[in-house]
Amino acid sequence: MTPPPGWYRDPSAPHQERWWDGTAWTEHRRLPEAPVPPVPQPAQLSRPTVPLFTDGGPGQRRPAGGTGRGKAVALTTAAAVLVAAIVTGVLFLGDESGGPEAQTPPAPTTSAAPAPTSEEPTPSPTASQPSADDPAVVEDQLNGITFPLPDGWVRPQYVTEDDVMMTTDGTYDCPGDGGVCRHGLVISRTVTANDETSPEALAKEDIQDAADDAYDRDPVGRKPFGGVESHALVKSGPVAVAGRAGYFVRWRVRTAKGPGGYVQSMVFPSTVGTESPILVRYVFDAGEDGPPLADMDTITKGIRPAGDAGTGGGVGSSIGPTR
């Protein structure tokens, strides 16, 4: 229960009084004995004894009419009321328990906002950016094999094709129709649209498509290298991959713009499931910026069945001329 409207001891300045409107403190203050300006819209004070104020409201200090004894009684009553008001104010301010007799009027407070923190989220490693303690291999889960990751090569980053296993680190502006190119790619896919199962036949059949896809036209029809002008067979022959007998064909491709490059198609039987043929394509730019051709041999020799580190290249695994 809140105290009725009236003048009470100001909690922020105990030497003066402040008007309580029954629900909250107002901005009207006065000295206990000093006249104060009229207070807008307060409820008129009423006393069970001789009234201290008349029709003007609690802000107008006008003595009630009567005899000298009546005035003395009125002054005595006023003093008693003032003392009672001060005592009530002290009890009112001191009682913070919110009991039925009195309740502390809410004092204006300001709450400090929590200080903003500058801590930033720690980025978590992704598939394209593995942590430093990950093994230097890339897994082709679909075909059940792993590839070694030589120096200068990274897992695919910002590459739309799902079958790209690795790329050289970084990109450059293509010399032809524009776009972004990479100096090296290794692609792994399952041969499913062909009834042929011979690794030799499949490798020889794929090499032209490998050259066109890498250096002639991209998927949207542009010519990043101005188109393929010619190609030449570098080497071909049997190769052992993950303990399986395979076959490879390697071309040197010359383009209208840029130094051109090397493409290789290599096919070998899968070590899982129905042993469907696996096609691995290598795309290496020529010139000083391209990866060394020796990386083709390194990657081929390091291909393993998933979970098996002891099976690698065998017959024919030492391949590749110098540039």
C-alpha positions in Angstrom: 0.0 0.0 0.0 1.5 3.4 -1.0 1.3 6.5 1.2 -1.3 9.1 0.3 -0.4 12.3 -1.6 1.4 14.9 0.4 4.7 16.6 1.4 7.3 14.2 2.6 11.0 14.4 3.3 12.9 14.5 0.0 15.0 11.3 -0.2 17.6 13.1 -2.3 17.8 16.2 -0.1 16.7 15.5 3.5 16.7 19.2 4.4 13.6 19.9 2.2 10.2 18.4 1.4 9.0 16.9 -1.8 5.5 16.3 -3.1 4.4 12.7 -3.4 1.4 12.4 -5.7 0.3 9.0 -4.4 2.2 7.0 -7.0 5.5 8.7 -7.7 7.7 11.7 -6.6 7.0 14.9 -8.5 9.5 17.7 -9.2 7.9 20.0 -6.6 10.1 20.7 -3.5 9.9 23.1 -0.6 11.6 24.0 2.6 9.6 22.8 5.6 8.6 26.4 6.7 8.9 28.3 3.5 6.0 29.1 1.1 6.2 27.3 -2.2 4.6 27.8 -5.6 1.2 26.2 -6.3 1.4 22.6 -7.2 -0.6 21.6 -10.3 -3.3 19.0 -9.8 -2.4 17.5 -6.5 -5.2 16.0 -4.4 -6.4 18.4 -1.7 -5.1 17.5 1.8 -7.7 16.8 4.4 -7.1 16.5 8.1 -9.4 15.1 10.8 -8.6 18.1 13.0 -8.7 21.8 12.3 -7.7 22.3 8.6 -4.3 23.9 7.9 -5.2 24.9 4.4 -8.5 26.2 2.8 -9.9 26.2 -0.7 -6.6 26.9 -2.5 -5.2 23.4 -2.4 -2.1 22.0 -0.7 0.2 24.5 -2.4 -1.5 27.6 -1.1 -0.6 28.3 2.6 -3.6 30.2 4.0 -4.5 30.0 7.7 -8.1 29.1 8.5 -10.3 31.8 10.0 -11.4 31.8 13.7 -10.6 33.2 17.1 -7.2 33.6 18.5 -7.5 30.4 20.4 -8.6 28.7 17.2 -5.6 30.1 15.5 -3.4 28.9 18.3 -4.9 25.5 18.0 -4.5 25.6 14.3 -0.8 26.5 14.6 -0.3 23.8 17.2 -2.0 21.3 15.0 0.1 22.5 12.0 3.3 21.9 14.0 2.1 18.5 15.0 1.2 17.7 11.4 4.6 18.9 10.3 6.4 16.7 12.8 4.2 13.8 11.9 5.0 14.4 8.3 8.7 14.4 8.9 8.5 11.3 11.1 6.3 9.6 8.4 8.8 10.6 5.8 11.7 9.1 7.8 9.7 5.8 8.3 8.6 5.9 4.7 12.2 6.3 3.5 13.6 3.7 5.9 11.1 1.0 5.2 12.3 -0.9 2.2 10.5 -4.1 2.9 7.4 -3.0 1.1 5.1 -3.7 4.1 1.3 -2.9 4.2 1.9 0.4 6.1 4.5 2.1 3.8 6.4 1.6 0.6 9.4 3.4 -0.6 8.6 5.6 -3.6 10.7 4.6 -6.6 13.7 6.8 -7.0 14.9 7.5 -10.6 17.8 5.3 -11.4 19.9 4.7 -14.5 21.3 1.2 -15.3 24.6 1.0 -17.0 24.4 -0.9 -20.2 26.8 -3.9 -20.4 30.1 -3.0 -22.1 30.3 -4.5 -25.6 32.8 -7.2 -26.0 35.3 -7.2 -28.8 35.9 -10.9 -28.8 35.6 -12.4 -32.3 34.5 -16.0 -33.1 37.3 -18.3 -33.8 37.0 -19.6 -37.3 36.8 -23.4 -37.5 38.6 -25.4 -40.1 36.7 -26.4 -43.2 37.1 -29.2 -45.7 38.9 -26.7 -48.0 41.2 -25.5 -45.1 42.1 -28.5 -42.9 44.0 -28.1 -39.7 47.7 -28.4 -39.8 47.8 -31.9 -38.2 45.6 -33.5 -40.9 47.5 -36.1 -43.0 48.7 -34.8 -46.4 46.2 -36.9 -48.4 42.9 -36.3 -50.1 40.2 -39.0 -50.1 37.9 -39.9 -52.9 35.2 -41.6 -50.9 33.1 -42.5 -53.9 35.9 -44.6 -55.5 37.5 -45.7 -52.2 41.0 -44.3 -52.9 43.3 -41.6 -51.5 45.7 -39.2 -53.2 48.9 -37.8 -51.8 49.0 -34.0 -51.5 52.4 -32.7 -52.8 53.9 -29.4 -51.9 52.2 -26.5 -53.7 48.9 -28.4 -53.9 45.8 -27.9 -51.9 42.4 -29.4 -51.4 39.8 -27.9 -53.8 38.8 -24.4 -52.8 35.9 -22.5 -54.5 35.6 -25.3 -57.2 32.1 -26.2 -58.3 33.0 -29.7 -59.7 32.6 -32.4 -57.1 35.2 -34.7 -58.7 38.2 -32.3 -58.4 40.5 -33.8 -55.9 43.2 -31.1 -55.7 44.4 -27.9 -57.3 47.6 -25.9 -57.3 47.6 -23.2 -54.7 46.3 -19.8 -56.0 44.7 -18.6 -59.2 45.4 -16.3 -62.0 43.5 -14.4 -64.8 43.0 -16.6 -67.8 44.9 -15.2 -70.9 41.9 -15.7 -73.2 38.2 -14.9 -72.7 38.7 -14.0 -69.1 37.8 -15.8 -65.9 40.0 -17.4 -63.3 42.4 -20.2 -64.0 44.5 -22.6 -62.0 47.9 -23.9 -63.0 47.1 -27.5 -62.0 44.1 -29.8 -61.4 43.6 -33.5 -60.6 40.2 -35.0 -61.3 38.9 -38.4 -60.3 35.6 -39.9 -61.5 34.0 -43.3 -62.2 33.4 -44.4 -65.8 29.8 -45.3 -65.9 28.5 -44.2 -69.4 30.6 -46.7 -71.3 30.4 -50.5 -71.5 34.1 -50.6 -72.3 36.2 -51.9 -69.4 39.7 -51.9 -70.9 41.8 -49.3 -69.1 43.9 -48.8 -72.3 40.8 -48.2 -74.5 39.2 -45.9 -72.0 42.3 -43.8 -71.5 42.9 -43.4 -75.3 39.2 -42.5 -75.7 39.2 -39.9 -73.0 42.4 -37.9 -73.7 40.8 -35.7 -76.4 37.9 -34.8 -74.1 40.5 -34.1 -71.3 42.4 -31.7 -73.6 39.2 -29.9 -74.8 37.7 -29.5 -71.3 41.0 -28.2 -69.9 42.2 -25.8 -72.7 39.6 -25.4 -75.4 36.2 -24.3 -74.0 34.9 -24.0 -70.4 31.4 -25.2 -69.4 29.8 -21.8 -70.3 31.4 -21.7 -73.8 34.2 -19.3 -73.3 37.8 -19.9 -74.4 40.0 -19.2 -71.4 43.2 -19.9 -73.5 41.8 -18.9 -76.9 41.2 -22.5 -77.9 43.4 -25.5 -78.6 45.6 -25.2 -81.7 47.4 -28.5 -81.6 48.4 -31.5 -79.5 51.2 -34.1 -79.4 51.5 -37.4 -77.7 54.2 -37.3 -75.0 53.9 -40.8 -73.7 51.5 -43.7 -73.0 51.6 -47.1 -71.5 50.6 -49.4 -68.7 50.8 -48.3 -65.1 50.1 -49.9 -61.7 47.8 -47.8 -59.5 46.8 -48.9 -56.0 47.9 -52.4 -56.9 45.8 -52.5 -60.0 46.9 -52.7 -63.7 46.0 -49.5 -65.4 46.9 -47.4 -68.5 47.8 -43.8 -69.1 48.0 -41.4 -72.1 49.7 -38.0 -71.9 49.5 -35.1 -74.4 51.2 -31.8 -74.8 48.6 -29.2 -75.7 49.3 -25.9 -77.4 46.8 -23.0 -77.2 46.2 -19.8 -79.0 47.0 -17.8 -75.9 49.3 -18.7 -73.0 51.9 -21.4 -72.8 49.4 -24.3 -73.1 49.9 -27.3 -70.9 49.9 -31.1 -70.4 46.9 -33.4 -69.9 46.9 -37.0 -68.9 44.1 -39.6 -68.8 44.7 -42.6 -66.6 42.3 -45.5 -66.0 42.5 -48.4 -63.6 39.9 -50.8 -62.0 38.4 -49.8 -58.7 39.4 -51.8 -55.6 35.8 -51.6 -54.2 32.4 -52.7 -55.3 32.0 -53.9 -58.8 35.5 -52.7 -59.8 34.1 -50.1 -62.1 36.9 -48.3 -64.0 38.3 -45.2 -62.3 39.4 -42.3 -64.6 42.0 -39.8 -63.2 42.8 -36.7 -65.2 45.8 -34.5 -64.7 45.8 -30.9 -66.1 49.2 -29.1 -65.7 50.0 -25.7 -67.3 53.2 -25.6 -69.2 55.8 -22.9 -68.6 57.6 -21.6 -65.5 54.4 -21.1 -63.5 53.0 -24.6 -64.1 53.6 -27.5 -61.6 56.5 -29.9 -62.3 55.6 -32.9 -64.4 57.2 -35.0 -61.8 54.2 -34.3 -59.6 52.1 -36.6 -62.0 54.4 -39.5 -61.1 54.4 -38.6 -57.4 50.6 -38.5 -57.3 50.2 -41.7 -59.3 52.6 -43.6 -57.1 50.9 -42.4 -53.9 47.3 -43.4 -54.9 46.1 -46.0 -52.3 43.0 -47.9 -51.5 41.2 -46.0 -48.7 42.6 -47.2 -45.4 45.6 -49.0 -46.9 49.0 -47.3 -46.9 51.0 -50.2 -48.2 49.8 -50.5 -51.8 51.1 -48.1 -54.5 52.4 -47.9 -58.0 54.2 -50.9 -59.5 54.8 -51.9 -63.1 54.9 -48.8 -65.3 54.7 -46.4 -62.4 57.9 -44.6 -63.4 56.5 -42.5 -66.2 56.8 -39.0 -67.6 59.5 -37.2 -69.7 61.0 -33.9 -68.8 59.8 -30.7 -70.4 
